[in-house]
Amino acid sequence: MNKWCKSAVCLALCTGLFFSLSGCTSFMELYERLLIHGIGIDCGKNGYVVTVRSSTSSEEEGEEFFKSEGETVLEALNNLSLLTGREPFYSHNYLVVFGRECAKEGLDSSLDFFVRYYNTRPAVKMFLAENTAEEVLGAEKDGKLLRMSELQQLANSSRYNGKTVGMDILEFVNGVRREGSSPYLPVLKAGEDGVKVVATAIFDGYRLQDYLTLEETRGLLMIRNQVEKGESVISDEAFGTVTLSISTREGKTQVTLGEDGRPRFLVKIQAEADISAISGGRTRFESGAYGKLEACVGEELQRQAEDAIRTAVLKNSCDIFGFGNLLYQKYPSFWKGLDWEKQMAECSYVVQVETKVQRIEEETFDVLGGKRSA
């Protein structure tokens, strides 16, 4: 067979394959798809109530609000076509919000769809509503529905305040399945001014157990070495009221087995602080004030870390810090047969915080001359 014949055969085969595939695949126009930007899931009387924010184009302007019900999450989402005449499309989805009742019953049933279904994005941001997911997705700002991209950004707010956590679906599921660890979620509250993060929900497996305050959440982030920036206000006679920008330079946890056979965890946190503001018109610190300031900041951060451990581990047996995973890695033979959920509250936990406050040079400002001088 010559070269021309081979080319003709290949062309015929490709043409036949194209028409055979086109006969089996239905191409959908954009207007036939419901482009989902946010999904809220609440428990209903006969299954689940799904709240959806969507649009008919890839642009966010003019987002729509729909609500549907079904025995399962997938059925509830598919039932949206009864309201819209369009097929749900998930590639534009920003986030998923679960209602509190779903979390109390356990998120395994309602979450499975987002991990298993071929058309979803398991790496989207995940939140828990203080009450219902419908309230969060229906929240308004300046008389308009809050844009889903704005809501998504709340998961990244920790880098600015050091008091909130971010979580996506894959991270949450891995937190459940990983040896010696428990997952957590940021909690959203809808109000007249929109939506804000108010707490951190802690879980035993897929089931909601309790909440951390924002201060305890900072303790969690300090232990996990995840505080990029956060403000702390310290008051004392030695230096007045000082506002500092806090960040973690290093956070390490060590585990050893005591003579009594109990695991002992030592958490070492190294934090840095920059002075952002000083009240009372002070221009200088007295001798020894920096040392006192560093001690006060360290005490506050240590208290927040200890409070987080007390609430999560000792009170609720939720290992959101990964202490058990560290024990599992270092002492695998000891871990075998260990009931970590029961034993974690009997372990020893010690937190040590070392804080370094950056020194500032004394400066005065000449108002008339507009010059600074040291």
FIBARO-480793 format. One line per field, with one value per residue: x, z negated, y of N, C-alpha, C in turn; residue number from 1. Coordinates in steps of 0.05 Angstrom, whole numbers, padded with zeros to 5 digits. Last residue first. Layout:
nxx = X,...
nzz = Z,...
nyy = Y,...
caxx = X,...
cazz = Z,...
cayy = Y,...
cxx = X,...
czz = Z,...
cyy = Y,...
num = NUM,...
//
This chain:
nxx = 00330,00282,00248,00217,00187,00193,00147,00150,00195,00189,00234,00243,00278,00271,00246,00254,00207,00201,00195,00177,00163,00125,00106,00062,00049,00009,00002,-00060,-00113,-00137,-00123,-00151,-00196,-00174,-00136,-00125,-00075,-00061,-00003,00031,00077,00096,00106,00125,00124,00073,00039,00051,00032,-00022,-00035,-00031,-00061,-00097,-00146,-00171,-00219,-00240,-00263,-00227,-00175,-00178,-00207,-00199,-00143,-00121,-00139,-00113,-00060,-00061,-00074,-00030,00011,-00004,00002,00056,00080,00065,00092,00146,00152,00145,00189,00229,00217,00227,00279,00273,00215,00208,00183,00140,00069,00015,-00022,-00002,00029,00029,00060,00117,00117,00139,00143,00151,00155,00135,00132,00102,00108,00074,00080,00044,00057,00090,00116,00159,00135,00155,00148,00145,00141,00127,00140,00141,00167,00146,00083,00066,00031,00036,00009,-00004,-00003,-00010,00045,00091,00082,00029,-00001,-00032,-00034,-00064,-00047,-00063,-00027,-00002,00007,00006,00018,00036,00003,00001,-00025,-00075,-00094,-00095,-00133,-00176,-00182,-00202,-00250,-00267,-00287,-00340,-00357,-00371,-00399,-00371,-00334,-00287,-00307,-00288,-00301,-00306,-00291,-00325,-00342,-00337,-00396,-00437,-00479,-00503,-00541,-00513,-00490,-00430,-00391,-00332,-00284,-00271,-00230,-00213,-00160,-00115,-00093,-00089,-00137,-00192,-00203,-00167,-00186,-00233,-00210,-00181,-00224,-00252,-00212,-00207,-00177,-00192,-00175,-00138,-00101,-00112,-00091,-00094,-00147,-00178,-00192,-00245,-00266,-00268,-00319,-00349,-00333,-00354,-00409,-00435,-00495,-00548,-00557,-00558,-00507,-00512,-00546,-00550,-00561,-00520,-00535,-00586,-00574,-00547,-00564,-00520,-00468,-00444,-00379,-00346,-00294,-00272,-00256,-00236,-00272,-00318,-00357,-00367,-00364,-00371,-00341,-00341,-00392,-00420,-00405,-00430,-00475,-00451,-00414,-00427,-00474,-00510,-00484,-00482,-00536,-00545,-00515,-00502,-00445,-00426,-00375,-00351,-00349,-00359,-00353,-00365,-00417,-00483,-00548,-00585,-00650,-00699,-00708,-00737,-00719,-00665,-00660,-00656,-00602,-00598,-00627,-00596,-00548,-00566,-00629,-00682,-00689,-00703,-00678,-00671,-00631,-00612,-00562,-00522,-00507,-00439,-00400,-00393,-00408,-00480,-00523,-00510,-00523,-00528,-00574,-00589,-00624,-00643,-00653,-00700,-00749,-00739,-00668,-00607,-00573,-00522,-00505,-00458,-00441,-00443,-00462,-00495,-00534,-00541,-00560,-00527,-00486,-00508,-00481,-00480,-00481,-00453,-00462,-00451,-00399,-00375,-00384,-00359,-00305,-00296,-00299,-00255,-00214,-00219,-00207,-00154,-00130,-00138,-00108,-00056,-00049,-00051,-00003,00037,00012,00017
nzz = -01305,-01271,-01212,-01192,-01188,-01214,-01247,-01273,-01280,-01319,-01343,-01362,-01383,-01347,-01372,-01370,-01366,-01412,-01413,-01456,-01465,-01502,-01512,-01540,-01549,-01567,-01576,-01570,-01575,-01528,-01495,-01503,-01471,-01421,-01419,-01440,-01412,-01376,-01361,-01384,-01395,-01343,-01327,-01349,-01309,-01284,-01328,-01348,-01306,-01309,-01359,-01347,-01313,-01329,-01338,-01366,-01413,-01465,-01493,-01535,-01516,-01461,-01459,-01508,-01517,-01470,-01476,-01523,-01506,-01469,-01503,-01538,-01503,-01489,-01540,-01551,-01509,-01523,-01572,-01556,-01524,-01563,-01595,-01558,-01549,-01598,-01614,-01619,-01583,-01516,-01487,-01477,-01484,-01478,-01490,-01457,-01399,-01347,-01331,-01340,-01323,-01343,-01335,-01370,-01375,-01416,-01429,-01467,-01484,-01510,-01529,-01541,-01595,-01622,-01664,-01642,-01578,-01513,-01476,-01424,-01404,-01357,-01338,-01300,-01285,-01281,-01275,-01292,-01308,-01321,-01378,-01416,-01484,-01537,-01582,-01604,-01658,-01665,-01606,-01555,-01487,-01433,-01370,-01305,-01258,-01207,-01203,-01237,-01238,-01273,-01305,-01348,-01325,-01313,-01366,-01383,-01350,-01372,-01419,-01398,-01376,-01407,-01380,-01394,-01383,-01348,-01290,-01256,-01229,-01279,-01315,-01303,-01315,-01285,-01306,-01295,-01259,-01200,-01170,-01121,-01127,-01163,-01189,-01182,-01190,-01206,-01199,-01221,-01192,-01219,-01227,-01242,-01277,-01282,-01280,-01210,-01168,-01159,-01173,-01141,-01091,-01092,-01094,-01047,-01010,-01020,-01057,-01103,-01148,-01209,-01246,-01268,-01238,-01203,-01153,-01144,-01152,-01107,-01072,-01077,-01056,-01002,-00993,-00995,-00947,-00911,-00918,-00941,-00973,-00941,-00964,-01005,-01027,-01024,-01049,-01047,-01029,-01048,-01103,-01105,-01086,-01127,-01193,-01239,-01227,-01176,-01156,-01092,-01044,-00977,-00934,-00917,-00890,-00846,-00805,-00771,-00796,-00865,-00913,-00942,-00943,-00965,-01019,-01052,-01073,-01104,-01138,-01177,-01229,-01259,-01263,-01209,-01199,-01234,-01210,-01139,-01100,-01038,-00991,-00934,-00879,-00815,-00763,-00754,-00757,-00735,-00726,-00669,-00671,-00689,-00741,-00770,-00755,-00764,-00817,-00823,-00829,-00883,-00906,-00890,-00918,-00971,-00975,-00971,-00964,-00942,-00931,-00912,-00885,-00860,-00816,-00800,-00772,-00757,-00747,-00685,-00657,-00662,-00693,-00761,-00832,-00894,-00927,-00978,-00992,-01041,-01046,-01078,-01096,-01124,-01117,-01131,-01079,-01043,-00989,-00942,-00888,-00834,-00776,-00721,-00688,-00617,-00572,-00556,-00531,-00502,-00499,-00458,-00472,-00442,-00402,-00354,-00360,-00353,-00299,-00276,-00290,-00265,-00211,-00208,-00219,-00175,-00133,-00144,-00138,-00083,-00061,-00077,-00048,00004,00006,00000,00019,00000
nyy = 01212,01249,01271,01332,01378,01425,01425,01375,01327,01271,01221,01152,01096,01036,00974,00903,00852,00802,00735,00682,00616,00572,00506,00461,00393,00340,00270,00231,00222,00234,00191,00144,00142,00147,00106,00048,00008,-00031,00002,00040,00013,00007,00061,00114,00154,00152,00155,00205,00236,00223,00245,00300,00331,00369,00348,00300,00302,00295,00337,00352,00344,00364,00415,00443,00438,00459,00512,00527,00526,00568,00611,00611,00624,00676,00701,00692,00721,00773,00778,00773,00817,00857,00849,00861,00915,00940,00947,01016,01041,01062,01124,01153,01151,01164,01125,01064,01042,00992,00950,00913,00845,00782,00711,00650,00582,00530,00463,00415,00351,00297,00232,00171,00127,00093,00113,00137,00162,00171,00233,00279,00348,00396,00464,00521,00585,00634,00662,00730,00790,00857,00891,00947,00964,01007,01009,00988,00977,00966,00937,00901,00881,00852,00826,00803,00763,00722,00668,00611,00557,00517,00489,00522,00566,00544,00536,00590,00610,00582,00608,00656,00639,00576,00513,00468,00398,00355,00325,00270,00242,00242,00291,00359,00428,00492,00556,00619,00657,00694,00724,00756,00813,00846,00814,00748,00682,00651,00593,00561,00518,00452,00392,00323,00288,00232,00178,00168,00198,00205,00258,00286,00273,00303,00355,00357,00354,00402,00450,00504,00550,00586,00645,00678,00708,00750,00739,00686,00674,00681,00642,00634,00679,00673,00653,00699,00722,00685,00692,00754,00762,00795,00863,00900,00898,00830,00771,00699,00650,00619,00621,00598,00547,00523,00544,00557,00562,00518,00503,00493,00486,00497,00440,00392,00361,00377,00330,00288,00238,00230,00224,00271,00289,00245,00245,00281,00257,00215,00241,00278,00272,00299,00348,00363,00372,00415,00457,00450,00464,00490,00492,00532,00543,00512,00503,00450,00431,00439,00413,00430,00463,00474,00493,00456,00408,00411,00400,00347,00340,00353,00311,00267,00279,00274,00238,00253,00325,00393,00460,00527,00581,00642,00669,00726,00773,00761,00724,00687,00643,00639,00631,00612,00600,00569,00527,00481,00423,00381,00311,00274,00291,00337,00352,00385,00422,00451,00493,00513,00558,00560,00524,00534,00494,00494,00515,00555,00527,00464,00400,00343,00277,00221,00185,00211,00225,00175,00167,00210,00198,00148,00164,00197,00161,00126,00162,00175,00125,00117,00159,00145,00098,00118,00147,00108,00043,-00024
caxx = 00331,00309,00250,00239,00178,00213,00153,00126,00195,00182,00217,00244,00263,00287,00242,00260,00226,00190,00214,00168,00185,00125,00127,00065,00063,00014,00012,-00032,-00096,-00143,-00110,-00126,-00199,-00196,-00127,-00150,-00081,-00079,-00019,00005,00061,00089,00085,00123,00148,00098,00037,00056,00060,-00007,-00036,-00014,-00045,-00069,-00143,-00143,-00215,-00225,-00279,-00256,-00182,-00167,-00208,-00226,-00163,-00116,-00146,-00142,-00069,-00054,-00092,-00057,00011,-00003,-00024,00036,00084,00056,00063,00134,00155,00126,00162,00228,00215,00199,00266,00291,00234,00203,00204,00161,00095,00036,-00014,-00021,00032,00019,00045,00100,00125,00120,00154,00134,00172,00126,00149,00097,00120,00077,00083,00057,00039,00079,00090,00164,00144,00139,00164,00132,00157,00116,00147,00125,00171,00171,00099,00069,00042,00030,00031,-00015,00013,-00025,00019,00092,00110,00039,00014,-00032,-00024,-00064,-00050,-00059,-00049,-00005,00023,-00001,00003,00055,00007,00013,00002,-00057,-00092,-00078,-00106,-00168,-00172,-00176,-00229,-00270,-00265,-00329,-00357,-00369,-00393,-00392,-00351,-00295,-00298,-00303,-00283,-00320,-00280,-00314,-00347,-00328,-00370,-00428,-00467,-00480,-00550,-00525,-00503,-00455,-00401,-00361,-00292,-00282,-00243,-00216,-00188,-00121,-00087,-00085,-00110,-00180,-00218,-00166,-00160,-00235,-00228,-00167,-00203,-00265,-00227,-00208,-00188,-00180,-00193,-00159,-00091,-00120,-00093,-00068,-00127,-00175,-00164,-00227,-00265,-00245,-00296,-00352,-00328,-00325,-00396,-00422,-00466,-00537,-00554,-00583,-00515,-00494,-00543,-00543,-00580,-00521,-00509,-00582,-00592,-00532,-00569,-00548,-00475,-00461,-00402,-00353,-00315,-00273,-00268,-00216,-00268,-00291,-00353,-00370,-00344,-00384,-00345,-00316,-00372,-00425,-00395,-00404,-00478,-00471,-00405,-00425,-00451,-00517,-00491,-00457,-00521,-00558,-00507,-00518,-00463,-00432,-00398,-00352,-00329,-00366,-00349,-00337,-00403,-00455,-00528,-00570,-00622,-00698,-00693,-00742,-00748,-00674,-00659,-00683,-00613,-00585,-00636,-00623,-00548,-00556,-00600,-00675,-00686,-00702,-00690,-00673,-00650,-00616,-00589,-00524,-00534,-00461,-00414,-00391,-00385,-00455,-00524,-00514,-00514,-00524,-00553,-00591,-00601,-00651,-00635,-00674,-00748,-00757,-00696,-00623,-00586,-00536,-00511,-00478,-00441,-00422,-00464,-00468,-00537,-00528,-00574,-00552,-00482,-00502,-00499,-00466,-00498,-00449,-00466,-00478,-00419,-00375,-00394,-00388,-00317,-00295,-00319,-00281,-00218,-00222,-00233,-00175,-00129,-00149,-00137,-00068,-00048,-00072,-00029,00034,00029,00000
cazz = -01326,-01282,-01234,-01192,-01174,-01194,-01229,-01257,-01279,-01293,-01348,-01342,-01392,-01355,-01355,-01382,-01351,-01403,-01408,-01440,-01465,-01481,-01518,-01519,-01560,-01546,-01587,-01564,-01598,-01551,-01491,-01518,-01500,-01428,-01421,-01435,-01429,-01398,-01355,-01373,-01417,-01358,-01314,-01364,-01325,-01268,-01309,-01364,-01313,-01285,-01355,-01367,-01302,-01328,-01315,-01362,-01384,-01451,-01472,-01539,-01542,-01468,-01438,-01496,-01537,-01477,-01452,-01522,-01527,-01460,-01481,-01548,-01516,-01468,-01526,-01569,-01511,-01498,-01571,-01575,-01512,-01540,-01606,-01570,-01527,-01588,-01622,-01620,-01605,-01536,-01494,-01457,-01493,-01468,-01511,-01466,-01427,-01358,-01311,-01353,-01315,-01346,-01331,-01357,-01373,-01396,-01430,-01445,-01489,-01487,-01538,-01522,-01583,-01596,-01670,-01656,-01605,-01530,-01489,-01440,-01409,-01378,-01338,-01319,-01285,-01266,-01285,-01272,-01316,-01299,-01364,-01396,-01459,-01519,-01573,-01577,-01649,-01675,-01631,-01572,-01514,-01449,-01399,-01324,-01276,-01217,-01187,-01241,-01215,-01260,-01278,-01352,-01336,-01291,-01347,-01397,-01347,-01344,-01420,-01413,-01358,-01403,-01391,-01379,-01399,-01377,-01304,-01273,-01213,-01254,-01321,-01297,-01317,-01293,-01292,-01311,-01288,-01214,-01182,-01134,-01111,-01148,-01172,-01196,-01173,-01217,-01188,-01225,-01200,-01199,-01237,-01225,-01274,-01276,-01302,-01237,-01177,-01153,-01185,-01170,-01099,-01091,-01115,-01072,-01011,-01024,-01034,-01099,-01122,-01194,-01230,-01285,-01255,-01231,-01161,-01138,-01173,-01125,-01071,-01084,-01085,-01013,-00991,-01016,-00973,-00912,-00928,-00920,-00976,-00950,-00943,-00991,-01012,-01031,-01031,-01060,-01023,-01019,-01094,-01115,-01071,-01103,-01168,-01240,-01255,-01184,-01172,-01116,-01059,-01005,-00939,-00929,-00918,-00852,-00826,-00760,-00776,-00840,-00895,-00939,-00933,-00938,-01001,-01040,-01056,-01083,-01120,-01149,-01216,-01252,-01287,-01223,-01183,-01239,-01236,-01162,-01112,-01066,-01001,-00962,-00897,-00844,-00771,-00751,-00782,-00726,-00744,-00682,-00663,-00662,-00722,-00774,-00755,-00736,-00809,-00823,-00803,-00863,-00911,-00880,-00889,-00962,-00977,-00992,-00954,-00962,-00922,-00934,-00882,-00885,-00822,-00811,-00769,-00759,-00773,-00701,-00675,-00648,-00666,-00740,-00805,-00881,-00907,-00969,-00979,-01028,-01046,-01065,-01081,-01136,-01113,-01135,-01105,-01048,-01017,-00949,-00917,-00847,-00805,-00730,-00713,-00642,-00582,-00569,-00557,-00501,-00512,-00465,-00467,-00460,-00429,-00357,-00361,-00380,-00319,-00274,-00298,-00294,-00222,-00203,-00237,-00202,-00134,-00144,-00165,-00103,-00056,-00087,-00077,-00005,00010,-00021,00021,00000
cayy = 01191,01247,01252,01313,01354,01418,01448,01382,01356,01283,01244,01174,01120,01058,00997,00929,00868,00827,00755,00705,00635,00593,00526,00481,00416,00360,00296,00238,00214,00252,00218,00148,00141,00165,00133,00062,00031,-00039,-00021,00049,00022,-00017,00045,00089,00149,00151,00132,00181,00237,00216,00216,00287,00310,00377,00366,00306,00308,00273,00324,00353,00335,00338,00395,00440,00431,00431,00496,00526,00507,00541,00604,00606,00598,00655,00701,00681,00692,00762,00780,00753,00790,00855,00846,00835,00895,00938,00922,00993,01041,01042,01105,01154,01144,01183,01144,01084,01047,01017,00964,00933,00873,00804,00738,00670,00606,00550,00486,00434,00377,00315,00259,00190,00147,00084,00100,00112,00164,00153,00212,00259,00324,00380,00436,00506,00555,00629,00640,00708,00764,00838,00877,00929,00960,00989,01019,00998,00981,00991,00934,00924,00876,00877,00821,00825,00767,00749,00686,00639,00568,00535,00478,00495,00569,00552,00514,00570,00620,00576,00581,00656,00650,00604,00530,00491,00423,00351,00350,00280,00260,00230,00264,00335,00405,00467,00532,00597,00662,00670,00725,00731,00792,00857,00837,00770,00702,00662,00618,00564,00545,00469,00416,00347,00295,00260,00197,00157,00196,00179,00236,00289,00262,00274,00346,00360,00333,00375,00441,00475,00544,00564,00629,00668,00687,00753,00767,00699,00668,00704,00651,00611,00677,00686,00635,00679,00736,00689,00668,00739,00762,00770,00843,00896,00922,00852,00794,00724,00670,00623,00631,00625,00564,00530,00529,00547,00563,00541,00494,00509,00473,00504,00466,00411,00355,00386,00350,00315,00245,00236,00202,00256,00307,00254,00224,00288,00281,00210,00220,00288,00260,00272,00333,00357,00352,00389,00446,00459,00444,00496,00477,00523,00554,00514,00531,00458,00436,00437,00424,00409,00461,00464,00510,00484,00411,00413,00428,00357,00334,00370,00338,00270,00278,00299,00240,00233,00298,00371,00435,00508,00559,00627,00661,00699,00761,00780,00722,00712,00640,00645,00619,00632,00593,00595,00530,00509,00434,00406,00334,00272,00266,00317,00357,00361,00420,00426,00490,00493,00551,00574,00526,00537,00511,00485,00491,00563,00538,00492,00418,00369,00300,00243,00176,00199,00246,00188,00147,00208,00223,00150,00145,00207,00183,00116,00148,00196,00139,00098,00158,00170,00097,00100,00161,00129,00066,00000
cxx = 00341,00309,00279,00237,00200,00206,00173,00133,00172,00180,00212,00226,00266,00270,00260,00255,00230,00212,00200,00190,00178,00148,00127,00086,00068,00026,00018,-00024,-00066,-00125,-00115,-00115,-00174,-00200,-00150,-00145,-00108,-00086,-00036,-00014,00033,00072,00077,00101,00148,00122,00062,00057,00068,00023,-00021,-00012,-00025,-00051,-00114,-00139,-00187,-00224,-00265,-00271,-00213,-00178,-00201,-00227,-00190,-00137,-00143,-00152,-00099,-00064,-00086,-00076,-00016,-00003,-00025,00009,00063,00058,00052,00104,00143,00127,00141,00201,00213,00196,00238,00276,00251,00224,00194,00184,00115,00064,00008,-00008,00014,00023,00035,00087,00106,00132,00132,00150,00156,00145,00142,00114,00117,00087,00090,00058,00055,00061,00076,00138,00148,00151,00145,00152,00141,00133,00135,00131,00152,00176,00123,00086,00045,00046,00020,00008,-00002,-00011,00004,00066,00111,00067,00025,-00018,-00023,-00056,-00046,-00063,-00043,-00029,00022,00017,-00006,00043,00025,00019,00016,-00028,-00072,-00073,-00087,-00140,-00163,-00165,-00202,-00248,-00272,-00306,-00345,-00371,-00392,-00383,-00372,-00310,-00306,-00290,-00300,-00300,-00294,-00301,-00333,-00330,-00363,-00401,-00460,-00467,-00528,-00533,-00517,-00465,-00427,-00370,-00322,-00287,-00253,-00230,-00191,-00151,-00093,-00079,-00108,-00151,-00203,-00181,-00157,-00209,-00229,-00184,-00188,-00244,-00236,-00223,-00187,-00192,-00178,-00179,-00111,-00110,-00099,-00068,-00101,-00154,-00158,-00198,-00248,-00243,-00272,-00329,-00329,-00316,-00366,-00407,-00454,-00507,-00543,-00581,-00539,-00501,-00523,-00539,-00574,-00541,-00510,-00556,-00589,-00548,-00552,-00553,-00503,-00467,-00417,-00375,-00320,-00298,-00269,-00229,-00249,-00286,-00324,-00365,-00344,-00364,-00354,-00318,-00345,-00403,-00398,-00395,-00453,-00473,-00425,-00418,-00450,-00493,-00497,-00462,-00496,-00545,-00519,-00510,-00477,-00452,-00401,-00377,-00328,-00343,-00355,-00331,-00375,-00437,-00499,-00549,-00608,-00669,-00694,-00730,-00755,-00704,-00669,-00684,-00642,-00597,-00624,-00633,-00576,-00556,-00591,-00645,-00679,-00699,-00687,-00688,-00649,-00638,-00589,-00553,-00536,-00488,-00438,-00408,-00380,-00432,-00500,-00515,-00518,-00512,-00553,-00568,-00607,-00626,-00648,-00659,-00721,-00754,-00713,-00653,-00602,-00546,-00528,-00481,-00463,-00420,-00439,-00468,-00509,-00533,-00562,-00568,-00508,-00500,-00490,-00487,-00484,-00467,-00465,-00484,-00447,-00396,-00395,-00400,-00348,-00309,-00320,-00303,-00246,-00228,-00239,-00203,-00151,-00151,-00150,-00098,-00061,-00073,-00052,00006,00021,00018
czz = -01352,-01304,-01244,-01216,-01172,-01178,-01207,-01237,-01261,-01296,-01321,-01351,-01371,-01363,-01365,-01362,-01364,-01390,-01397,-01437,-01446,-01486,-01495,-01529,-01536,-01559,-01563,-01576,-01593,-01575,-01514,-01515,-01515,-01458,-01430,-01440,-01421,-01417,-01380,-01368,-01408,-01382,-01329,-01351,-01339,-01284,-01293,-01347,-01330,-01290,-01330,-01363,-01321,-01315,-01311,-01337,-01380,-01421,-01457,-01519,-01547,-01495,-01448,-01476,-01525,-01497,-01458,-01499,-01527,-01480,-01470,-01526,-01527,-01481,-01505,-01555,-01529,-01499,-01546,-01574,-01530,-01528,-01584,-01582,-01538,-01566,-01611,-01629,-01604,-01558,-01514,-01463,-01470,-01478,-01503,-01485,-01436,-01388,-01321,-01331,-01329,-01339,-01333,-01355,-01357,-01398,-01408,-01448,-01464,-01497,-01514,-01534,-01564,-01583,-01644,-01662,-01618,-01558,-01506,-01451,-01427,-01380,-01362,-01317,-01306,-01264,-01267,-01285,-01292,-01305,-01342,-01380,-01441,-01492,-01557,-01566,-01621,-01664,-01639,-01598,-01530,-01478,-01414,-01352,-01296,-01235,-01197,-01225,-01219,-01235,-01261,-01324,-01338,-01300,-01325,-01379,-01361,-01339,-01392,-01414,-01372,-01384,-01387,-01395,-01381,-01392,-01334,-01289,-01230,-01238,-01297,-01309,-01316,-01294,-01303,-01293,-01306,-01244,-01196,-01146,-01127,-01131,-01155,-01177,-01189,-01198,-01201,-01216,-01201,-01209,-01214,-01239,-01258,-01274,-01295,-01257,-01206,-01163,-01183,-01185,-01129,-01099,-01116,-01095,-01037,-01027,-01038,-01072,-01118,-01166,-01215,-01271,-01274,-01249,-01191,-01147,-01168,-01147,-01091,-01085,-01094,-01043,-01004,-01016,-00996,-00938,-00929,-00931,-00955,-00951,-00955,-00968,-00995,-01014,-01042,-01040,-01035,-01011,-01064,-01105,-01079,-01086,-01146,-01214,-01258,-01213,-01179,-01131,-01085,-01019,-00969,-00935,-00932,-00882,-00830,-00781,-00768,-00820,-00867,-00916,-00929,-00927,-00972,-01019,-01042,-01063,-01097,-01129,-01186,-01240,-01282,-01249,-01198,-01223,-01241,-01187,-01136,-01077,-01030,-00968,-00924,-00861,-00801,-00760,-00779,-00748,-00734,-00701,-00679,-00652,-00693,-00752,-00758,-00734,-00780,-00817,-00801,-00835,-00890,-00884,-00878,-00931,-00967,-00996,-00976,-00949,-00944,-00924,-00907,-00881,-00848,-00820,-00778,-00755,-00774,-00726,-00692,-00668,-00650,-00714,-00786,-00854,-00897,-00950,-00970,-01017,-01032,-01068,-01066,-01122,-01126,-01131,-01107,-01077,-01022,-00979,-00923,-00877,-00816,-00760,-00725,-00664,-00608,-00579,-00572,-00529,-00509,-00476,-00476,-00453,-00449,-00385,-00363,-00382,-00347,-00294,-00297,-00304,-00252,-00214,-00234,-00222,-00162,-00146,-00166,-00130,-00077,-00084,-00089,-00036,00000,-00019,00000,00000
cyy = 01203,01227,01251,01294,01334,01394,01440,01405,01365,01313,01257,01197,01142,01082,01020,00951,00895,00844,00780,00725,00658,00612,00546,00501,00435,00385,00315,00265,00221,00246,00237,00176,00149,00165,00152,00092,00044,-00016,-00029,00025,00029,-00010,00020,00071,00122,00144,00129,00156,00213,00217,00207,00257,00297,00356,00375,00322,00317,00277,00301,00336,00333,00328,00367,00417,00425,00421,00467,00510,00505,00520,00576,00598,00591,00627,00679,00680,00679,00731,00768,00754,00769,00827,00842,00829,00867,00917,00919,00968,01016,01045,01085,01135,01145,01176,01163,01103,01069,01018,00991,00950,00892,00831,00759,00696,00627,00574,00506,00458,00394,00342,00276,00218,00165,00104,00090,00097,00137,00155,00195,00239,00305,00354,00421,00476,00544,00599,00636,00686,00746,00812,00859,00917,00940,00988,00998,01008,00993,00998,00962,00918,00902,00870,00847,00815,00788,00750,00714,00656,00597,00547,00496,00483,00542,00556,00521,00545,00600,00586,00572,00628,00651,00614,00559,00503,00445,00377,00344,00304,00274,00250,00247,00310,00380,00444,00507,00576,00641,00676,00698,00735,00768,00836,00848,00792,00723,00684,00625,00592,00547,00497,00433,00370,00320,00263,00226,00179,00186,00176,00210,00268,00265,00261,00316,00350,00334,00353,00412,00469,00514,00562,00607,00650,00675,00731,00770,00728,00682,00699,00674,00619,00654,00684,00647,00660,00717,00703,00670,00715,00744,00772,00818,00876,00917,00876,00814,00747,00697,00644,00637,00637,00593,00550,00540,00531,00552,00539,00519,00495,00489,00493,00471,00438,00374,00382,00356,00337,00275,00248,00210,00236,00294,00271,00232,00269,00289,00233,00215,00266,00268,00257,00304,00342,00343,00367,00419,00445,00457,00475,00484,00506,00540,00524,00534,00486,00447,00447,00418,00422,00439,00461,00500,00502,00441,00416,00432,00387,00345,00365,00357,00298,00281,00300,00267,00233,00279,00344,00414,00483,00541,00606,00644,00694,00733,00766,00741,00710,00665,00642,00625,00617,00616,00589,00559,00514,00463,00419,00358,00297,00263,00290,00335,00369,00394,00426,00465,00492,00532,00568,00540,00544,00512,00505,00481,00539,00545,00504,00447,00388,00325,00267,00199,00190,00235,00210,00159,00188,00221,00175,00146,00190,00195,00138,00138,00184,00160,00111,00140,00170,00122,00098,00144,00142,00087,00025
num = 374,373,372,371,370,369,368,367,366,365,364,363,362,361,360,359,358,357,356,355,354,353,352,351,350,349,348,347,346,345,344,343,342,341,340,339,338,337,336,335,334,333,332,331,330,329,328,327,326,325,324,323,322,321,320,319,318,317,316,315,314,313,312,311,310,309,308,307,306,305,304,303,302,301,300,299,298,297,296,295,294,293,292,291,290,289,288,287,286,285,284,283,282,281,280,279,278,277,276,275,274,273,272,271,270,269,268,267,266,265,264,263,262,261,260,259,258,257,256,255,254,253,252,251,250,249,248,247,246,245,244,243,242,241,240,239,238,237,236,235,234,233,232,231,230,229,228,227,226,225,224,223,222,221,220,219,218,217,216,215,214,213,212,211,210,209,208,207,206,205,204,203,202,201,200,199,198,197,196,195,194,193,192,191,190,189,188,187,186,185,184,183,182,181,180,179,178,177,176,175,174,173,172,171,170,169,168,167,166,165,164,163,162,161,160,159,158,157,156,155,154,153,152,151,150,149,148,147,146,145,144,143,142,141,140,139,138,137,136,135,134,133,132,131,130,129,128,127,126,125,124,123,122,121,120,119,118,117,116,115,114,113,112,111,110,109,108,107,106,105,104,103,102,101,100,99,98,97,96,95,94,93,92,91,90,89,88,87,86,85,84,83,82,81,80,79,78,77,76,75,74,73,72,71,70,69,68,67,66,65,64,63,62,61,60,59,58,57,56,55,54,53,52,51,50,49,48,47,46,45,44,43,42,41,40,39,38,37,36,35,34,33,32,31,30,29,28,27,26,25,24,23,22,21,20,19,18,17,16,15,14,13,12,11,10,9,8,7,6,5,4,3,2,1
//
